[in-house]
Amino acid sequence: MASSPALVRPRQRLLAGVCAGLARRFGMSPTLVRLLFLLSMLLPGPQILAYLVLWVIMPSE
């Protein structure tokens, strides 16, 4: 069984690298993850809080 990439923020990033790190971890396009995050902002919920928490706990590459 192949190991999946670690959950880290890449060195080359747009803002904090959270979306790019999640995209790499789950094998998705960073652009798609960013778009999904922006669309999720239209719904009520703690998206900004989740992003900030991930920014703090995800190690940098």
N, CA, C and O atoms as CSV, one atom per row, in Angstrom:
chain,resi,resn,atom,element,x,y,z
A,1,MET,N,N,0.842,-1.177,0.000
A,1,MET,CA,C,0.000,0.000,0.000
A,1,MET,C,C,0.887,1.239,0.000
A,1,MET,O,O,1.788,1.356,0.830
A,2,ALA,N,N,0.640,2.155,-0.916
A,2,ALA,CA,C,1.454,3.368,-1.033
A,2,ALA,C,C,1.104,4.344,0.081
A,2,ALA,O,O,-0.058,4.503,0.456
A,3,SER,N,N,2.133,4.987,0.591
A,3,SER,CA,C,1.873,5.974,1.638
A,3,SER,C,C,1.448,7.288,0.995
A,3,SER,O,O,1.937,7.660,-0.072
A,4,SER,N,N,0.540,7.976,1.653
A,4,SER,CA,C,0.080,9.253,1.125
A,4,SER,C,C,0.998,10.370,1.609
A,4,SER,O,O,1.644,10.237,2.649
A,5,PRO,N,N,1.059,11.469,0.861
A,5,PRO,CA,C,1.940,12.573,1.243
A,5,PRO,C,C,1.535,13.156,2.597
A,5,PRO,O,O,0.373,13.083,2.996
A,6,ALA,N,N,2.490,13.720,3.277
A,6,ALA,CA,C,2.229,14.311,4.579
A,6,ALA,C,C,1.396,15.580,4.420
A,6,ALA,O,O,1.393,16.213,3.365
A,7,LEU,N,N,0.702,15.929,5.475
A,7,LEU,CA,C,-0.108,17.138,5.484
A,7,LEU,C,C,0.773,18.300,5.922
A,7,LEU,O,O,0.906,18.581,7.113
A,8,VAL,N,N,1.376,18.974,4.938
A,8,VAL,CA,C,2.259,20.114,5.198
A,8,VAL,C,C,1.907,21.239,4.241
A,8,VAL,O,O,1.326,21.014,3.179
A,9,ARG,N,N,2.271,22.460,4.637
A,9,ARG,CA,C,2.078,23.614,3.765
A,9,ARG,C,C,3.304,23.737,2.869
A,9,ARG,O,O,4.426,23.788,3.372
A,10,PRO,N,N,3.114,23.787,1.547
A,10,PRO,CA,C,4.260,23.866,0.632
A,10,PRO,C,C,4.973,25.216,0.732
A,10,PRO,O,O,4.417,26.203,1.213
A,11,ARG,N,N,6.215,25.224,0.264
A,11,ARG,CA,C,6.992,26.472,0.275
A,11,ARG,C,C,6.427,27.483,-0.700
A,11,ARG,O,O,6.325,28.667,-0.377
A,12,GLN,N,N,6.058,27.032,-1.888
A,12,GLN,CA,C,5.449,27.928,-2.883
A,12,GLN,C,C,3.952,27.923,-2.637
A,12,GLN,O,O,3.276,26.929,-2.901
A,13,ARG,N,N,3.436,29.034,-2.132
A,13,ARG,CA,C,2.024,29.100,-1.778
A,13,ARG,C,C,1.452,30.465,-2.106
A,13,ARG,O,O,2.185,31.444,-2.247
A,14,LEU,N,N,0.139,30.520,-2.224
A,14,LEU,CA,C,-0.538,31.776,-2.512
A,14,LEU,C,C,-0.639,32.620,-1.251
A,14,LEU,O,O,-0.084,33.718,-1.204
A,15,LEU,N,N,-1.322,32.142,-0.244
A,15,LEU,CA,C,-1.440,32.865,1.021
A,15,LEU,C,C,-0.709,32.076,2.095
A,15,LEU,O,O,0.505,32.204,2.255
A,16,ALA,N,N,-1.447,31.269,2.822
A,16,ALA,CA,C,-0.836,30.498,3.906
A,16,ALA,C,C,-0.431,29.098,3.461
A,16,ALA,O,O,0.368,28.450,4.138
A,17,GLY,N,N,-0.961,28.620,2.345
A,17,GLY,CA,C,-0.617,27.297,1.842
A,17,GLY,C,C,-1.510,26.184,2.343
A,17,GLY,O,O,-1.244,25.010,2.087
A,18,VAL,N,N,-2.571,26.540,3.057
A,18,VAL,CA,C,-3.460,25.522,3.617
A,18,VAL,C,C,-4.171,24.754,2.504
A,18,VAL,O,O,-4.180,23.523,2.511
A,19,CYS,N,N,-4.757,25.459,1.561
A,19,CYS,CA,C,-5.478,24.784,0.458
A,19,CYS,C,C,-4.532,23.946,-0.390
A,19,CYS,O,O,-4.884,22.839,-0.799
A,20,ALA,N,N,-3.335,24.462,-0.660
A,20,ALA,CA,C,-2.365,23.704,-1.445
A,20,ALA,C,C,-1.913,22.453,-0.698
A,20,ALA,O,O,-1.734,21.399,-1.308
A,21,GLY,N,N,-1.727,22.560,0.610
A,21,GLY,CA,C,-1.340,21.400,1.406
A,21,GLY,C,C,-2.429,20.344,1.443
A,21,GLY,O,O,-2.149,19.150,1.332
A,22,LEU,N,N,-3.674,20.782,1.599
A,22,LEU,CA,C,-4.798,19.840,1.592
A,22,LEU,C,C,-4.942,19.187,0.223
A,22,LEU,O,O,-5.200,17.988,0.126
A,23,ALA,N,N,-4.774,19.976,-0.831
A,23,ALA,CA,C,-4.881,19.431,-2.186
A,23,ALA,C,C,-3.816,18.375,-2.436
A,23,ALA,O,O,-4.110,17.313,-2.985
A,24,ARG,N,N,-2.591,18.657,-2.041
A,24,ARG,CA,C,-1.499,17.688,-2.232
A,24,ARG,C,C,-1.767,16.414,-1.437
A,24,ARG,O,O,-1.540,15.310,-1.930
A,25,ARG,N,N,-2.249,16.572,-0.208
A,25,ARG,CA,C,-2.495,15.419,0.671
A,25,ARG,C,C,-3.562,14.493,0.098
A,25,ARG,O,O,-3.444,13.271,0.190
A,26,PHE,N,N,-4.609,15.082,-0.497
A,26,PHE,CA,C,-5.723,14.285,-0.992
A,26,PHE,C,C,-5.705,14.086,-2.504
A,26,PHE,O,O,-6.675,13.580,-3.067
A,27,GLY,N,N,-4.612,14.478,-3.176
A,27,GLY,CA,C,-4.460,14.227,-4.603
A,27,GLY,C,C,-5.395,15.033,-5.478
A,27,GLY,O,O,-5.886,14.538,-6.493
A,28,MET,N,N,-5.644,16.270,-5.092
A,28,MET,CA,C,-6.537,17.132,-5.851
A,28,MET,C,C,-5.767,18.324,-6.399
A,28,MET,O,O,-4.609,18.542,-6.043
A,29,SER,N,N,-6.409,19.088,-7.257
A,29,SER,CA,C,-5.823,20.308,-7.795
A,29,SER,C,C,-5.918,21.420,-6.741
A,29,SER,O,O,-6.983,21.610,-6.154
A,30,PRO,N,N,-4.837,22.150,-6.492
A,30,PRO,CA,C,-4.912,23.268,-5.538
A,30,PRO,C,C,-5.951,24.312,-5.947
A,30,PRO,O,O,-6.609,24.904,-5.092
A,31,THR,N,N,-6.096,24.534,-7.240
A,31,THR,CA,C,-7.090,25.500,-7.720
A,31,THR,C,C,-8.496,25.047,-7.361
A,31,THR,O,O,-9.328,25.863,-6.966
A,32,LEU,N,N,-8.768,23.757,-7.496
A,32,LEU,CA,C,-10.087,23.226,-7.154
A,32,LEU,C,C,-10.359,23.380,-5.659
A,32,LEU,O,O,-11.461,23.766,-5.270
A,33,VAL,N,N,-9.376,23.084,-4.827
A,33,VAL,CA,C,-9.559,23.208,-3.376
A,33,VAL,C,C,-9.793,24.669,-3.004
A,33,VAL,O,O,-10.648,24.964,-2.169
A,34,ARG,N,N,-9.046,25.582,-3.611
A,34,ARG,CA,C,-9.252,27.013,-3.341
A,34,ARG,C,C,-10.658,27.452,-3.765
A,34,ARG,O,O,-11.324,28.202,-3.052
A,35,LEU,N,N,-11.094,26.980,-4.923
A,35,LEU,CA,C,-12.428,27.321,-5.412
A,35,LEU,C,C,-13.506,26.774,-4.479
A,35,LEU,O,O,-14.465,27.475,-4.155
A,36,LEU,N,N,-13.351,25.531,-4.051
A,36,LEU,CA,C,-14.308,24.941,-3.125
A,36,LEU,C,C,-14.346,25.701,-1.805
A,36,LEU,O,O,-15.414,25.888,-1.221
A,37,PHE,N,N,-13.176,26.139,-1.334
A,37,PHE,CA,C,-13.132,26.914,-0.097
A,37,PHE,C,C,-13.864,28.246,-0.275
A,37,PHE,O,O,-14.648,28.649,0.584
A,38,LEU,N,N,-13.601,28.923,-1.393
A,38,LEU,CA,C,-14.279,30.199,-1.635
A,38,LEU,C,C,-15.787,30.024,-1.759
A,38,LEU,O,O,-16.550,30.851,-1.258
A,39,LEU,N,N,-16.220,28.964,-2.418
A,39,LEU,CA,C,-17.655,28.695,-2.525
A,39,LEU,C,C,-18.261,28.360,-1.163
A,39,LEU,O,O,-19.409,28.711,-0.889
A,40,SER,N,N,-17.500,27.690,-0.318
A,40,SER,CA,C,-18.002,27.353,1.015
A,40,SER,C,C,-18.214,28.602,1.861
A,40,SER,O,O,-18.979,28.579,2.825
A,41,MET,N,N,-17.537,29.694,1.502
A,41,MET,CA,C,-17.698,30.943,2.244
A,41,MET,C,C,-19.112,31.513,2.075
A,41,MET,O,O,-19.538,32.347,2.874
A,42,LEU,N,N,-19.838,31.074,1.050
A,42,LEU,CA,C,-21.209,31.524,0.854
A,42,LEU,C,C,-22.171,30.879,1.847
A,42,LEU,O,O,-23.282,31.370,2.044
A,43,LEU,N,N,-21.752,29.789,2.467
A,43,LEU,CA,C,-22.582,29.074,3.427
A,43,LEU,C,C,-22.205,29.493,4.850
A,43,LEU,O,O,-21.056,29.851,5.110
A,44,PRO,N,N,-23.167,29.447,5.763
A,44,PRO,CA,C,-22.822,29.761,7.143
A,44,PRO,C,C,-21.965,28.645,7.737
A,44,PRO,O,O,-22.155,27.470,7.424
A,45,GLY,N,N,-21.033,29.021,8.583
A,45,GLY,CA,C,-20.187,28.023,9.216
A,45,GLY,C,C,-18.836,28.586,9.592
A,45,GLY,O,O,-18.541,29.748,9.311
A,46,PRO,N,N,-18.016,27.774,10.223
A,46,PRO,CA,C,-16.720,28.232,10.749
A,46,PRO,C,C,-15.555,28.042,9.774
A,46,PRO,O,O,-14.473,27.629,10.190
A,47,GLN,N,N,-15.754,28.334,8.491
A,47,GLN,CA,C,-14.708,28.101,7.505
A,47,GLN,C,C,-13.439,28.896,7.806
A,47,GLN,O,O,-12.337,28.353,7.722
A,48,ILE,N,N,-13.580,30.164,8.152
A,48,ILE,CA,C,-12.410,30.999,8.429
A,48,ILE,C,C,-11.677,30.464,9.655
A,48,ILE,O,O,-10.448,30.404,9.673
A,49,LEU,N,N,-12.431,30.079,10.675
A,49,LEU,CA,C,-11.812,29.527,11.882
A,49,LEU,C,C,-11.057,28.236,11.561
A,49,LEU,O,O,-9.943,28.032,12.044
A,50,ALA,N,N,-11.657,27.373,10.754
A,50,ALA,CA,C,-10.989,26.123,10.370
A,50,ALA,C,C,-9.710,26.414,9.589
A,50,ALA,O,O,-8.688,25.764,9.809
A,51,TYR,N,N,-9.761,27.384,8.681
A,51,TYR,CA,C,-8.583,27.754,7.901
A,51,TYR,C,C,-7.467,28.256,8.824
A,51,TYR,O,O,-6.310,27.861,8.678
A,52,LEU,N,N,-7.821,29.123,9.769
A,52,LEU,CA,C,-6.822,29.667,10.694
A,52,LEU,C,C,-6.216,28.576,11.576
A,52,LEU,O,O,-5.011,28.578,11.831
A,53,VAL,N,N,-7.046,27.650,12.036
A,53,VAL,CA,C,-6.541,26.545,12.864
A,53,VAL,C,C,-5.583,25.681,12.053
A,53,VAL,O,O,-4.517,25.306,12.544
A,54,LEU,N,N,-5.955,25.362,10.817
A,54,LEU,CA,C,-5.067,24.564,9.964
A,54,LEU,C,C,-3.767,25.307,9.676
A,54,LEU,O,O,-2.704,24.690,9.613
A,55,TRP,N,N,-3.841,26.616,9.502
A,55,TRP,CA,C,-2.648,27.427,9.264
A,55,TRP,C,C,-1.685,27.312,10.434
A,55,TRP,O,O,-0.471,27.235,10.244
A,56,VAL,N,N,-2.229,27.302,11.640
A,56,VAL,CA,C,-1.398,27.217,12.835
A,56,VAL,C,C,-0.825,25.823,13.040
A,56,VAL,O,O,0.346,25.682,13.391
A,57,ILE,N,N,-1.645,24.781,12.823
A,57,ILE,CA,C,-1.171,23.428,13.168
A,57,ILE,C,C,-0.435,22.702,12.047
A,57,ILE,O,O,0.319,21.765,12.312
A,58,MET,N,N,-0.646,23.123,10.780
A,58,MET,CA,C,0.059,22.459,9.672
A,58,MET,C,C,1.506,22.948,9.602
A,58,MET,O,O,1.748,24.148,9.481
A,59,PRO,N,N,2.455,22.036,9.675
A,59,PRO,CA,C,3.850,22.475,9.576
A,59,PRO,C,C,4.204,22.917,8.158
A,59,PRO,O,O,3.613,22.455,7.182
A,60,SER,N,N,5.158,23.801,8.066
A,60,SER,CA,C,5.651,24.229,6.763
A,60,SER,C,C,6.610,23.160,6.220
A,60,SER,O,O,7.214,22.415,6.991
A,61,GLU,N,N,6.741,23.093,4.943
A,61,GLU,CA,C,7.602,22.112,4.290
A,61,GLU,C,C,9.056,22.332,4.653
A,61,GLU,O,O,9.926,21.594,4.190
